[in-house]
Amino acid sequence: MNRVKLLLLSTCLLALSLGASSTLYADTVVAPNANTSTNANSFQVFPVGEAAGGTFQIGIAASQLTSIVGQDIDAIGFRLPGGASSVASVTLTGFSLELSGSANPIGSLSSTFASNIGANPLTVDSGMLTLTGLVGGTGPNPFFLINFSTPYLYTGGDLLITERYTSSSDSQLGVDANNPPNSIVDTVGAFSSSSTTGTAQFFNAPVTELVTTPAVPEPNSLMLLGTGIAGVAGMLRKRFFGK
């Protein structure tokens, strides 16, 4: 009898742990996907290292983001180029970061920043930003993250990241990037945080990591899990007790 109860309890606990395991780990995706474990061929200073600040848009094709559709993006990351030295910290003042859909195809972004901003624009972070522990080396180097104060729900389609800041404490600090930009990751940039227009299809395209919030099981999923546990328990009961 005790062995049967122990078996039933172990089975239920195992099923519960399997059902909850999807909530324990965040998902990440790197764009371009091809650079997940491979250095890009150049660098770009706009994301964190333009001394006088600026406005920078990064467009990412939907084809790179299929694994995170329906999830909340709560951080983006960049990494130092291969061969770069580690940097203790960098501070951006007057920083703001907005995510949205892209109103124009990646590879054909407009030079007018507002014209590229598509559906569901959301400011995910603003104020002074300080990043620490930027690790260099032969690469690919670890990503350093910009954590959002407000998550962005990604529902599919091309993604546009619009960044503005007034100054950087580390002049000309570059991040890993590909030259030229293309239909996978594209850019528009201007050397002023207040600019309404910039130069399109010119600046190198940063390798960008997107980090999503772990999925939370929906009530229907939990109900199915409970039904499955009850079914397993019923089969074991029938086997050992014949009813």
C-alpha positions as CSV (number, residue, x, y, z in Angstrom):
1,M,0.0,0.0,0.0
2,N,2.7,2.5,1.0
3,R,4.7,1.7,-2.1
4,V,1.6,2.4,-4.3
5,K,1.0,5.7,-2.6
6,L,4.6,6.7,-3.0
7,L,4.5,5.8,-6.7
8,L,1.3,7.8,-7.2
9,L,2.9,10.8,-5.4
10,S,6.1,10.6,-7.4
11,T,4.2,10.4,-10.6
12,C,2.1,13.5,-9.8
13,L,5.2,15.5,-8.7
14,L,7.0,14.5,-11.9
15,A,4.1,15.6,-14.0
16,L,3.8,18.9,-12.2
17,S,7.5,19.6,-12.6
18,L,7.3,18.9,-16.3
19,G,4.3,21.2,-16.7
20,A,6.0,24.0,-14.8
21,S,9.4,23.6,-16.4
22,S,8.5,26.0,-19.3
23,T,8.3,28.8,-16.7
24,L,11.8,28.5,-15.4
25,Y,13.9,29.7,-18.3
26,A,13.7,32.8,-20.5
27,D,13.9,32.4,-24.3
28,T,16.6,34.3,-26.3
29,V,17.0,34.8,-30.0
30,V,19.9,36.5,-31.8
31,A,19.4,38.5,-35.0
32,P,20.8,37.7,-37.4
33,N,20.3,34.1,-36.4
34,A,23.5,33.2,-38.3
35,N,25.6,35.3,-35.8
36,T,24.4,33.5,-32.7
37,S,27.7,31.7,-32.3
38,T,29.7,33.6,-35.0
39,N,31.4,37.0,-34.9
40,A,30.0,39.6,-37.3
41,N,32.4,41.3,-39.7
42,S,32.6,44.8,-38.3
43,F,31.4,47.1,-35.5
44,Q,28.9,50.0,-34.9
45,V,29.2,52.7,-32.3
46,F,25.6,54.1,-32.2
47,P,24.0,51.7,-29.7
48,V,26.3,52.7,-26.8
49,G,29.3,54.6,-27.9
50,E,28.5,57.8,-29.8
51,A,30.0,60.5,-27.6
52,A,27.6,63.3,-28.6
53,G,24.5,60.9,-28.7
54,G,22.2,60.3,-31.6
55,T,19.1,58.6,-32.9
56,F,19.4,55.1,-34.2
57,Q,16.8,52.6,-35.6
58,I,17.4,48.9,-35.9
59,G,15.0,46.9,-38.0
60,I,14.8,43.2,-37.6
61,A,13.1,40.9,-40.1
62,A,10.3,38.7,-38.8
63,S,12.1,35.6,-40.2
64,Q,14.6,36.0,-37.4
65,L,12.1,36.1,-34.6
66,T,9.7,33.2,-35.2
67,S,10.7,31.5,-31.9
68,I,9.5,34.4,-29.7
69,V,6.1,35.2,-31.3
70,G,3.5,35.8,-28.6
71,Q,6.1,36.4,-25.9
72,D,7.0,39.5,-23.9
73,I,10.4,41.0,-24.8
74,D,11.9,42.3,-21.6
75,A,15.6,43.0,-22.6
76,I,17.8,43.5,-25.6
77,G,21.5,42.8,-25.7
78,F,24.6,43.8,-27.7
79,R,28.1,42.5,-27.5
80,L,31.6,43.8,-28.0
81,P,33.3,42.9,-31.3
82,G,35.7,40.0,-31.4
83,G,39.2,41.2,-30.3
84,A,37.8,44.1,-28.2
85,S,39.0,44.7,-24.6
86,S,36.6,44.5,-21.7
87,V,34.9,47.7,-20.6
88,A,34.0,48.3,-16.9
89,S,31.0,50.5,-17.5
90,V,29.3,52.9,-19.9
91,T,26.6,55.5,-19.1
92,L,24.1,57.0,-21.5
93,T,22.3,60.2,-20.6
94,G,18.9,61.2,-22.0
95,F,18.3,57.6,-23.0
96,S,15.1,56.3,-24.4
97,L,14.2,53.1,-26.1
98,E,11.1,52.3,-28.1
99,L,9.9,49.1,-29.8
100,S,7.3,48.8,-32.5
101,G,6.3,47.1,-35.6
102,S,8.1,48.3,-38.8
103,A,6.0,50.4,-41.2
104,N,8.5,49.7,-44.0
105,P,10.2,46.5,-45.1
106,I,13.5,45.7,-43.6
107,G,16.1,46.7,-46.2
108,S,13.9,49.6,-47.3
109,L,13.7,51.7,-44.2
110,S,12.9,55.4,-44.7
111,S,15.3,58.1,-43.8
112,T,12.5,59.7,-41.7
113,F,12.4,58.0,-38.4
114,A,8.7,58.5,-37.7
115,S,7.8,57.0,-41.0
116,N,9.4,53.6,-40.0
117,I,7.5,53.3,-36.7
118,G,4.6,50.9,-37.2
119,A,2.0,49.2,-35.0
120,N,2.0,49.1,-31.2
121,P,4.9,51.5,-30.4
122,L,5.9,51.3,-26.8
123,T,8.7,53.1,-24.8
124,V,10.2,50.3,-22.9
125,D,12.9,52.3,-21.0
126,S,14.0,55.9,-20.5
127,G,16.3,58.0,-18.3
128,M,20.0,57.6,-17.6
129,L,21.3,54.1,-18.5
130,T,24.4,52.6,-16.9
131,L,25.7,49.3,-18.3
132,T,28.5,47.4,-16.4
133,G,30.7,44.4,-17.1
134,L,31.0,44.6,-20.9
135,V,33.2,41.5,-21.6
136,G,35.7,41.5,-24.4
137,G,37.9,38.8,-26.0
138,T,38.3,36.9,-29.2
139,G,34.5,36.4,-29.4
140,P,31.7,35.9,-29.9
141,N,31.6,37.8,-26.6
142,P,28.8,37.7,-24.1
143,F,25.8,40.0,-24.6
144,F,25.3,42.8,-22.2
145,L,21.7,43.6,-21.6
146,I,19.4,46.7,-21.6
147,N,16.6,45.6,-19.3
148,F,13.2,47.1,-19.9
149,S,11.1,48.8,-17.3
150,T,8.0,47.9,-19.4
151,P,7.9,44.6,-21.4
152,Y,7.0,44.6,-25.1
153,L,4.6,41.9,-26.4
154,Y,5.9,40.7,-29.7
155,T,3.0,39.4,-31.8
156,G,4.9,38.8,-35.1
157,G,6.1,40.8,-38.1
158,D,9.2,42.9,-38.6
159,L,10.4,44.6,-35.4
160,L,11.7,48.1,-35.1
161,I,14.0,49.4,-32.3
162,T,14.3,53.1,-31.9
163,E,17.0,54.4,-29.6
164,R,17.9,58.0,-28.6
165,Y,20.4,59.4,-26.1
166,T,22.1,62.7,-25.6
167,S,25.6,61.5,-24.7
168,S,27.8,58.5,-23.9
169,S,30.5,58.3,-21.3
170,D,32.7,56.0,-23.5
171,S,33.4,57.7,-26.8
172,Q,33.4,55.5,-29.9
173,L,32.7,52.2,-28.0
174,G,31.6,49.8,-30.8
175,V,29.4,46.7,-30.7
176,D,29.6,43.7,-32.9
177,A,27.9,44.4,-36.3
178,N,27.6,43.5,-39.9
179,N,28.5,45.6,-42.9
180,P,26.5,46.3,-44.9
181,P,23.0,46.3,-43.4
182,N,20.6,44.1,-45.3
183,S,17.0,42.7,-45.5
184,I,17.6,40.8,-42.3
185,V,18.8,43.6,-40.0
186,D,18.7,47.2,-41.3
187,T,19.6,50.6,-39.8
188,V,18.9,54.3,-39.9
189,G,21.0,56.8,-37.9
190,A,21.6,60.4,-37.2
191,F,24.1,62.2,-35.0
192,S,21.6,64.0,-32.8
193,S,19.0,62.7,-30.3
194,S,16.5,65.3,-31.6
195,S,16.8,64.4,-35.3
196,T,13.7,63.6,-37.3
197,T,15.6,62.3,-40.3
198,G,18.8,60.3,-40.7
199,T,20.8,58.2,-43.1
200,A,19.3,54.9,-44.1
201,Q,21.0,51.6,-45.3
202,F,24.4,53.1,-44.3
203,F,25.3,52.3,-40.7
204,N,26.5,48.8,-39.8
205,A,23.8,46.5,-38.4
206,P,24.4,45.4,-34.8
207,V,24.1,41.8,-33.8
208,T,21.2,42.0,-31.4
209,E,19.9,39.6,-28.7
210,L,16.3,39.7,-27.6
211,V,15.4,38.2,-24.2
212,T,11.8,37.2,-23.5
213,T,9.8,36.6,-20.4
214,P,9.2,32.9,-19.6
215,A,5.9,31.6,-20.8
216,V,3.2,31.2,-18.1
217,P,0.8,28.3,-18.6
218,E,-2.8,29.3,-19.5
219,P,-5.6,28.0,-17.3
220,N,-6.6,25.6,-20.1
221,S,-3.1,24.2,-20.1
222,L,-3.2,23.7,-16.3
223,M,-6.6,22.0,-16.6
224,L,-5.1,19.6,-19.2
225,L,-2.2,18.9,-17.0
226,G,-4.5,18.2,-14.1
227,T,-6.5,15.8,-16.2
228,G,-3.4,14.0,-17.3
229,I,-2.3,13.6,-13.7
230,A,-5.7,12.2,-12.7
231,G,-5.6,9.8,-15.7
232,V,-2.1,8.5,-14.7
233,A,-3.3,8.1,-11.1
234,G,-6.4,6.2,-12.2
235,M,-4.4,3.8,-14.3
236,L,-2.0,3.1,-11.4
237,R,-5.0,2.6,-9.0
238,K,-6.7,0.2,-11.4
239,R,-3.5,-1.8,-11.9
240,F,-2.7,-2.2,-8.2
241,F,-6.3,-2.4,-6.8
242,G,-8.3,-3.7,-9.8
243,K,-10.8,-0.8,-9.7
